[in-house]
């Protein structure tokens, strides 16, 4: 008699509830992660309240601030990374980059994007932020005589200030690289970068200072004028013909930014292969021709990057003008006009509109600068 055995198909080593158990496990770990985030939030809030209300010695407060800040940041990244790793490998690979850029995006949104939108909304209202007036503040900006003067002055800062800094920075970089005292000369030229803009304004206020004739001059320029037999000059005066007052202020910007441009250009010039320059010299090329036909094309990207960086600074110029003249004597710029309308005249609507115009002016230059950085593989 033939006996036939019926073998039922089975899945060896496969738990039919494994996927379900795995899903439950992931859910539990996810809830644990949410709990950790809640604990982390309480930790950060407690640290903030302690720093705000504490009367302990400053040394203890400083230690708590360091522990709170570093510990909070480390805990923040660890918890979010742990939560993301509970997903599948595909989703982990997709979400993990946002763990690292997420806090930065949040801070940018909270401190830049949201305030920018709110500022634009305020700019559509009157000085008290009560009555909606639409684009009237923007019409005022582009028709008011003082604002037109501020735009003109900012244009001068952009053209002359940026050109002065870039040209002198490039020339000094080329000449200093051939000097026997390269390090010393570059250190002295770069030294003004260590001074704040307010400090630079105070220093140059003494440079342009004037005292009545017959009294010893404390201003360097007038001391030189008197020593040469001249009469002390009031450098900042009202003039509508030639805006010399802005030129005097732009010189301060050149004094500050030339060192920055010099350092960047010097690093770029050292990256040019010496074989190319030596070959050009062997072929009989003059130093002037080498400069314009080899050096300039080789560092063209760096020149554009430095120029746009200084241009952004010129667009946002405020400290030097406010310390030196307070925007008087025909030196008003967009940033000082914004400060005057917002905090002196208490015109929130017009001040916000000026801030929006300044932002719209700066953003395209910043975007171009970032793209240039990308081409240079700076990121």
URDAJO-V735346 format. One line per field, one symbol per residue. ss: DSSP state (A for helix, B for strand, O for the rest). phi: phi as a letter, one per 30 degrees, with the letter a starting at -180 (. if undefined). burial: + if it has 16 or more other ideal C-beta (glycine too) atoms within 10 Angstrom, else -. A space follows every 10 residues. Layout:
ss: ???
phi: ???
burial: ???
This chain:
ss: OOOOOOOOOO OOOOOOOAAA AAAAAAAAAA AAAAAAAAAA AAAAAAAAAA AAAOOOOAAA AAAAAAAAAA AAAAAAAAAA AAAAOOOOAA AAAAAAAAAA AAAAAAAAAA AAAAAAAAAA AAOOBOOOOO OBOOOAAAAA AOOOAAAAAA AAAAAAAAAA AAAAAAAAAA AAAAAAOOOO OAAAAAAAAA AAAAOOAAAA AAAAAAAOOO OOOOOOOOOA AAAAAAAOOO OOOOOOOOOO OOOAAAAAAA AAAAAAAAAA AAAAAAAAAA OOOAAAAAAA AAOOOOAAAA AAAAAAAAOA AAAAAAAAAA AAAAAOOOAA AAAAOOOOOO OOOAAAAAAA AAAAOOOAAA AAAAAAAAAA AAAAAAAAAA AAAAAOOOO
phi: .ccccccddb cdiccdcddd dddddddddd dddddddddd dddddddddd ddcdcdeddd dddddddddd dddddedddd dddddddded ddddcdeddd ceeddddddd cbdddddddd ddddcddcic cdbicddddd ecbddddddd dddddddddd dddedddddd dddddddcdd cedddddddd eeddcddddd dddddddcdb bedjcedcdd ddddddddjc cecddcbdbc dbddeddddd edddddcddd dddddddddd ddeddddddd dddjdddddd ddcbddddce dddddddddd dddddcebed ddddbiidhi cdbddddddd ddccdhcddd dddddddddd ddeedddddd ddedddidc
burial: ---------- ---------- ---------- --+--+---+ ---+--+--- ---------- -------+-- -+--++--++ --++-+---- ----+---+- ---------- -----+--+- -++++-+--- -----+++-+ +-----+-++ +-++-+++-+ ++-+++-+++ -+++-+---- -----+--++ -+----+--+ +--+--++++ ------+-+- +++-++---- -+--++---- --+-++-+++ ++++++++++ ++++++-++- ------+--+ ---------+ ---++--++- -+++++++++ ++++++++++ +++++-+-++ ++++++++++ ++----++++ ++++++++-- ++--+---+- -+-------
